[in-house]
Amino acid sequence: MLGPDRYAPRLHDVPHEELEAAGIRGLIVDLDNTLLGFRETELGQEHLDWVERAHDRGFRIVMLSNNFSQRVRTLAAQLNVSCIPNALKPLPFGFLRAKRRLQLRRREIAVVGDQLFTDVLGGKMCGLYTILTEPIEAKDFAITRLFRFFERMMLPERRTP
C-alpha cells in the first residue's frame, strides 16, 4: 500500500511520453516540495515548462495540497490548473474530488508528490498510480519532518536525512 509505482528525482524528470504510454491522461500534483520549495513563492522555470508541455500534450492537471487556500490558488493560477487546497491528505476526499474534476477513470490518473504518507498513501487508497519525488529542499513543516523520519525508515535507500 505504501510503495509508489514509480520514483522520480523531481516532477520535471517524469517523461510525458512514459505517462502517455501507461495510459495516464490526468495528473494530481502536490504543491509544497514537489512543485516548489518550502515557503517559496516563485515556481521554477523547469516546472513551469513541464506543466506547459503537459497541457500541450492534452494532460488534465489538478493541484492537490494540504496548504492554505490563497497560496494554492495563486500558484495554481500561474500554472493554469485547477486546485483543491486544504485537502487533508492522505484522506481520500481531496483525491476523489480531484478525480471528479479530471473526469477520468482511476487507471488514467497519476498522483505526483514528495511525501510517502500523504501523496502516495492517499493515491493508493483511491486506486491511483503514484509517483514519489524527492523533496525539493530539506526545510518543511514540523509534522512533515516527523513523517520524513518514518519515510527514511521505510525507504532508507532513497531518503536523505
Backbone as CSV, one residue per row, in Angstrom:
resi,resn,N_x,N_y,N_z,CA_x,CA_y,CA_z,C_x,C_y,C_z
1,MET,0.823,-1.203,0.000,0.000,0.000,0.000,0.863,1.263,0.000
2,LEU,2.046,1.186,0.598,2.864,2.395,0.692,3.907,2.524,-0.399
3,GLY,4.107,1.491,-1.179,5.122,1.577,-2.216,4.620,2.347,-3.426
4,PRO,5.337,3.395,-3.837,4.931,4.119,-5.040,5.122,3.256,-6.286
5,ASP,4.402,3.567,-7.327,4.537,2.851,-8.591,5.807,3.255,-9.333
6,ARG,6.278,4.470,-9.048,7.460,4.981,-9.733,8.119,6.031,-8.850
7,TYR,9.421,6.170,-9.015,10.188,7.229,-8.364,10.688,8.198,-9.425
8,ALA,10.870,9.455,-9.029,11.488,10.451,-9.899,12.181,11.480,-9.009
9,PRO,13.358,11.947,-9.409,14.020,12.977,-8.597,13.146,14.223,-8.426
10,ARG,12.545,14.680,-9.508,11.686,15.870,-9.487,10.528,15.651,-10.460
11,LEU,9.503,16.448,-10.325,8.354,16.373,-11.228,8.805,16.498,-12.676
12,HIS,9.669,17.455,-12.956,10.091,17.696,-14.338,10.945,16.565,-14.912
13,ASP,11.302,15.580,-14.078,12.033,14.411,-14.559,11.111,13.283,-15.026
14,VAL,9.822,13.442,-14.853,8.864,12.415,-15.285,8.542,12.665,-16.759
15,PRO,8.899,11.723,-17.642,8.657,11.937,-19.068,7.166,11.847,-19.419
16,HIS,6.690,12.842,-20.121,5.289,12.832,-20.564,4.994,11.597,-21.412
17,GLU,5.961,11.216,-22.234,5.773,10.070,-23.121,5.550,8.781,-22.316
18,GLU,6.246,8.664,-21.203,6.089,7.486,-20.348,4.678,7.436,-19.750
19,LEU,4.195,8.586,-19.312,2.836,8.655,-18.770,1.813,8.276,-19.834
20,GLU,1.980,8.836,-21.023,1.057,8.525,-22.127,1.074,7.037,-22.454
21,ALA,2.264,6.441,-22.482,2.385,5.013,-22.792,1.692,4.157,-21.733
22,ALA,1.629,4.651,-20.498,0.965,3.933,-19.409,-0.541,4.201,-19.388
23,GLY,-1.026,5.027,-20.308,-2.452,5.335,-20.352,-2.877,6.457,-19.425
24,ILE,-1.906,7.175,-18.866,-2.199,8.292,-17.961,-2.588,9.511,-18.786
25,ARG,-3.707,10.130,-18.414,-4.185,11.330,-19.102,-4.437,12.480,-18.138
26,GLY,-4.423,12.173,-16.844,-4.671,13.184,-15.834,-3.672,13.088,-14.706
27,LEU,-3.350,14.230,-14.109,-2.360,14.294,-13.046,-2.916,15.034,-11.837
28,ILE,-2.684,14.462,-10.687,-2.951,15.127,-9.421,-1.574,15.431,-8.843
29,VAL,-1.241,16.712,-8.731,0.115,17.114,-8.374,0.108,17.868,-7.046
30,ASP,1.017,17.474,-6.168,1.224,18.141,-4.889,1.919,19.490,-5.125
31,LEU,1.844,20.373,-4.154,2.461,21.694,-4.284,3.806,21.764,-3.547
32,ASP,3.773,21.829,-2.218,4.979,22.096,-1.443,5.989,20.960,-1.509
33,ASN,7.198,21.324,-1.866,8.347,20.438,-2.018,8.199,19.453,-3.179
34,THR,7.167,19.646,-3.991,7.032,18.903,-5.247,7.157,19.883,-6.410
35,LEU,6.378,20.952,-6.374,6.439,21.991,-7.410,7.352,23.150,-7.030
36,LEU,7.445,23.431,-5.754,8.341,24.489,-5.303,8.744,24.212,-3.871
37,GLY,9.855,24.801,-3.443,10.377,24.567,-2.104,9.501,25.154,-1.017
38,PHE,9.770,24.721,0.177,9.048,25.142,1.371,9.018,26.665,1.485
39,ARG,7.829,27.207,1.538,7.584,28.657,1.692,8.090,29.509,0.528
40,GLU,8.520,28.892,-0.560,8.873,29.675,-1.740,7.601,30.213,-2.380
41,THR,7.744,31.279,-3.141,6.576,31.880,-3.791,6.681,31.864,-5.313
42,GLU,7.852,31.559,-5.840,8.065,31.552,-7.281,8.315,30.137,-7.784
43,LEU,7.520,29.727,-8.742,7.708,28.409,-9.339,8.960,28.401,-10.209
44,GLY,9.697,27.300,-10.173,10.886,27.151,-11.001,10.515,27.021,-12.471
45,GLN,11.367,27.548,-13.330,11.095,27.517,-14.769,10.948,26.090,-15.293
46,GLU,11.731,25.157,-14.739,11.645,23.772,-15.207,10.268,23.168,-14.939
47,HIS,9.649,23.548,-13.819,8.303,23.045,-13.525,7.248,23.780,-14.356
48,LEU,7.426,25.070,-14.543,6.515,25.813,-15.419,6.528,25.215,-16.826
49,ASP,7.721,24.941,-17.330,7.855,24.356,-18.672,7.248,22.963,-18.734
50,TRP,7.462,22.136,-17.690,6.932,20.776,-17.675,5.409,20.790,-17.712
51,VAL,4.818,21.655,-16.900,3.350,21.749,-16.868,2.822,22.266,-18.203
52,GLU,3.496,23.246,-18.785,3.069,23.764,-20.096,3.117,22.668,-21.164
53,ARG,4.190,21.887,-21.166,4.282,20.775,-22.120,3.199,19.726,-21.856
54,ALA,2.882,19.503,-20.582,1.808,18.561,-20.237,0.475,19.049,-20.804
55,HIS,0.204,20.352,-20.652,-1.013,20.937,-21.233,-1.024,20.757,-22.748
56,ASP,0.107,21.036,-23.372,0.205,20.920,-24.830,-0.065,19.498,-25.307
57,ARG,0.267,18.522,-24.481,0.061,17.117,-24.829,-1.339,16.635,-24.443
58,GLY,-2.132,17.513,-23.840,-3.513,17.162,-23.519,-3.747,16.611,-22.123
59,PHE,-2.741,16.667,-21.260,-2.945,16.200,-19.885,-3.853,17.169,-19.132
60,ARG,-4.710,16.626,-18.304,-5.526,17.417,-17.377,-4.802,17.382,-16.034
61,ILE,-4.770,18.524,-15.353,-3.990,18.610,-14.112,-4.805,19.294,-13.025
62,VAL,-4.749,18.704,-11.823,-5.318,19.313,-10.622,-4.219,19.353,-9.575
63,MET,-4.017,20.519,-8.959,-3.082,20.649,-7.848,-3.845,20.327,-6.572
64,LEU,-3.323,19.391,-5.784,-3.957,18.963,-4.539,-2.985,19.229,-3.404
65,SER,-3.375,20.069,-2.466,-2.444,20.491,-1.428,-3.124,20.572,-0.073
66,ASN,-2.356,20.274,0.956,-2.832,20.483,2.323,-2.618,21.927,2.760
67,ASN,-1.987,22.729,1.935,-1.693,24.116,2.268,-2.954,24.968,2.213
68,PHE,-2.840,26.187,2.725,-3.997,27.070,2.815,-4.434,27.589,1.443
69,SER,-5.655,28.015,1.367,-6.333,28.310,0.103,-5.650,29.345,-0.773
70,GLN,-5.337,30.514,-0.227,-4.831,31.597,-1.066,-3.513,31.224,-1.739
71,ARG,-2.614,30.623,-1.016,-1.321,30.211,-1.586,-1.525,29.217,-2.726
72,VAL,-2.354,28.224,-2.508,-2.594,27.192,-3.516,-3.258,27.801,-4.747
73,ARG,-4.262,28.627,-4.550,-4.976,29.235,-5.686,-4.067,30.143,-6.505
74,THR,-3.215,30.898,-5.838,-2.304,31.799,-6.544,-1.347,31.014,-7.440
75,LEU,-0.773,29.952,-6.904,0.188,29.166,-7.674,-0.500,28.341,-8.757
76,ALA,-1.691,27.847,-8.471,-2.446,27.104,-9.490,-2.789,28.018,-10.666
77,ALA,-3.115,29.264,-10.374,-3.431,30.214,-11.447,-2.210,30.454,-12.329
78,GLN,-1.012,30.508,-11.737,0.209,30.681,-12.523,0.426,29.517,-13.489
79,LEU,-0.026,28.333,-13.081,0.145,27.135,-13.904,-1.061,26.852,-14.795
80,ASN,-2.120,27.623,-14.592,-3.354,27.418,-15.342,-3.920,26.012,-15.094
81,VAL,-3.961,25.630,-13.810,-4.522,24.339,-13.425,-5.585,24.550,-12.350
82,SER,-6.462,23.589,-12.232,-7.450,23.570,-11.166,-6.737,23.229,-9.868
83,CYS,-7.347,23.585,-8.731,-6.699,23.253,-7.466,-7.722,22.906,-6.389
84,ILE,-7.242,22.143,-5.429,-8.018,21.807,-4.241,-7.100,22.038,-3.046
85,PRO,-7.286,23.152,-2.329,-6.474,23.422,-1.144,-7.063,22.715,0.080
86,ASN,-6.346,22.768,1.185,-6.829,22.204,2.453,-7.359,20.785,2.252
87,ALA,-6.619,19.956,1.532,-7.109,18.655,1.070,-7.172,17.573,2.150
88,LEU,-6.490,17.765,3.242,-6.457,16.771,4.320,-5.895,15.421,3.869
89,LYS,-4.880,15.480,3.000,-4.224,14.245,2.557,-3.587,13.567,3.762
90,PRO,-3.650,12.280,3.891,-3.961,11.265,2.894,-5.427,10.838,2.834
91,LEU,-6.290,11.510,3.571,-7.706,11.122,3.486,-8.153,11.175,2.027
92,PRO,-9.056,10.311,1.624,-9.404,10.187,0.203,-10.249,11.322,-0.373
93,PHE,-10.843,12.155,0.464,-11.801,13.147,-0.028,-11.231,14.063,-1.104
94,GLY,-10.061,14.626,-0.877,-9.442,15.522,-1.853,-9.074,14.797,-3.135
95,PHE,-8.562,13.597,-3.010,-8.203,12.802,-4.190,-9.444,12.493,-5.032
96,LEU,-10.534,12.155,-4.364,-11.768,11.845,-5.092,-12.357,13.093,-5.749
97,ARG,-12.250,14.236,-5.077,-12.680,15.500,-5.707,-11.838,15.796,-6.938
98,ALA,-10.534,15.582,-6.826,-9.631,15.811,-7.968,-9.982,14.861,-9.109
99,LYS,-10.267,13.613,-8.798,-10.653,12.639,-9.824,-11.909,13.106,-10.555
100,ARG,-12.878,13.598,-9.808,-14.109,14.102,-10.442,-13.812,15.300,-11.346
101,ARG,-12.943,16.176,-10.914,-12.588,17.334,-11.753,-11.876,16.908,-13.031
102,LEU,-11.060,15.892,-12.927,-10.341,15.408,-14.103,-11.271,14.678,-15.069
103,GLN,-12.367,14.147,-14.555,-13.342,13.405,-15.363,-12.666,12.253,-16.112
104,LEU,-11.854,11.502,-15.368,-11.131,10.363,-15.925,-11.309,9.155,-15.005
105,ARG,-11.013,7.990,-15.538,-11.042,6.772,-14.735,-9.779,6.689,-13.897
106,ARG,-9.866,5.934,-12.824,-8.727,5.792,-11.901,-7.446,5.384,-12.629
107,ARG,-7.560,4.457,-13.542,-6.367,3.943,-14.227,-5.734,4.979,-15.160
108,GLU,-6.415,6.101,-15.379,-5.901,7.159,-16.253,-5.286,8.326,-15.470
109,ILE,-5.181,8.175,-14.153,-4.729,9.279,-13.301,-3.484,8.873,-12.525
110,ALA,-2.504,9.782,-12.484,-1.302,9.597,-11.658,-1.242,10.701,-10.611
111,VAL,-0.824,10.331,-9.424,-0.579,11.275,-8.338,0.929,11.469,-8.246
112,VAL,1.373,12.727,-8.224,2.804,13.035,-8.114,3.015,13.883,-6.867
113,GLY,3.874,13.399,-5.972,4.151,14.156,-4.759,5.399,13.673,-4.066
114,ASP,5.835,14.432,-3.079,7.107,14.155,-2.401,6.951,13.413,-1.081
115,GLN,5.720,13.135,-0.653,5.545,12.501,0.649,4.883,11.128,0.540
116,LEU,5.512,10.173,1.172,5.007,8.810,1.176,3.680,8.698,1.922
117,PHE,3.572,9.372,3.083,2.402,9.198,3.948,1.241,10.131,3.637
118,THR,1.389,10.998,2.655,0.258,11.836,2.243,-0.073,11.578,0.781
119,ASP,0.866,11.876,-0.112,0.619,11.769,-1.548,0.479,10.314,-2.006
120,VAL,1.452,9.488,-1.664,1.426,8.099,-2.123,0.327,7.317,-1.409
121,LEU,0.262,7.403,-0.096,-0.758,6.659,0.647,-2.162,7.060,0.205
122,GLY,-2.416,8.366,0.094,-3.736,8.827,-0.347,-4.078,8.366,-1.747
123,GLY,-3.107,8.458,-2.654,-3.327,7.993,-4.020,-3.606,6.504,-4.072
124,LYS,-2.831,5.730,-3.314,-3.012,4.275,-3.284,-4.382,3.899,-2.713
125,MET,-4.818,4.600,-1.673,-6.128,4.297,-1.084,-7.253,4.518,-2.087
126,CYS,-7.007,5.377,-3.067,-8.018,5.666,-4.091,-7.796,4.873,-5.376
127,GLY,-6.830,3.988,-5.374,-6.588,3.149,-6.539,-5.902,3.852,-7.692
128,LEU,-5.092,4.880,-7.386,-4.428,5.677,-8.420,-2.954,5.290,-8.544
129,TYR,-2.388,5.515,-9.714,-0.967,5.329,-9.986,-0.219,6.423,-9.223
130,THR,0.897,6.085,-8.572,1.602,7.079,-7.756,3.067,7.202,-8.151
131,ILE,3.538,8.447,-8.119,4.932,8.764,-8.416,5.475,9.569,-7.243
132,LEU,6.497,9.045,-6.596,7.121,9.712,-5.459,8.358,10.460,-5.928
133,THR,8.398,11.759,-5.658,9.567,12.568,-5.989,10.368,12.847,-4.728
134,GLU,11.594,13.255,-4.925,12.400,13.723,-3.796,11.905,15.117,-3.419
135,PRO,11.941,15.457,-2.141,11.573,16.825,-1.766,12.581,17.814,-2.355
136,ILE,12.088,18.957,-2.755,12.953,19.971,-3.357,13.996,20.468,-2.365
137,GLU,13.609,20.599,-1.098,14.557,21.039,-0.087,14.272,20.347,1.234
138,ALA,15.198,20.450,2.173,15.061,19.767,3.465,14.098,20.480,4.403
139,LYS,13.919,21.789,4.244,13.002,22.526,5.124,11.586,22.039,4.898
140,ASP,10.812,21.972,5.997,9.438,21.502,5.878,8.655,21.869,7.119
141,PHE,7.362,21.644,7.078,6.503,21.840,8.240,6.913,20.846,9.328
142,ALA,6.667,21.176,10.594,7.065,20.322,11.713,6.483,18.920,11.591
143,ILE,5.217,18.801,11.295,4.592,17.476,11.178,5.191,16.694,10.011
144,THR,5.550,17.385,8.939,6.143,16.711,7.787,7.525,16.175,8.143
145,ARG,8.272,16.919,8.968,9.589,16.431,9.395,9.452,15.117,10.162
146,LEU,8.391,14.983,10.951,8.133,13.732,11.660,7.850,12.607,10.664
147,PHE,7.003,12.890,9.666,6.708,11.888,8.640,7.971,11.503,7.865
148,ARG,8.845,12.468,7.616,10.086,12.186,6.894,10.951,11.176,7.664
149,PHE,10.932,11.265,8.985,11.672,10.309,9.808,11.186,8.883,9.511
150,PHE,9.880,8.692,9.482,9.321,7.365,9.207,9.533,6.955,7.750
151,GLU,9.506,7.929,6.844,9.809,7.621,5.439,11.214,7.049,5.305
152,ARG,12.187,7.647,5.996,13.577,7.172,5.921,13.692,5.755,6.448
153,MET,12.852,5.412,7.424,12.863,4.045,7.945,12.326,3.065,6.895
154,MET,11.331,3.485,6.148,10.712,2.606,5.155,11.453,2.605,3.827
155,LEU,12.108,3.720,3.497,12.824,3.848,2.223,14.241,4.338,2.469
156,PRO,15.045,3.595,3.210,16.382,4.099,3.573,17.287,4.354,2.371
157,GLU,17.086,3.639,1.293,17.948,3.824,0.117,17.606,5.087,-0.672
158,ARG,16.453,5.675,-0.436,16.025,6.836,-1.214,16.119,8.138,-0.459
159,ARG,15.792,8.150,0.766,15.631,9.399,1.506,16.898,9.803,2.222
160,THR,17.221,11.073,2.089,18.352,11.630,2.833,17.820,12.298,4.089
161,PRO,18.609,12.353,5.141,18.140,12.965,6.393,17.865,14.446,6.258
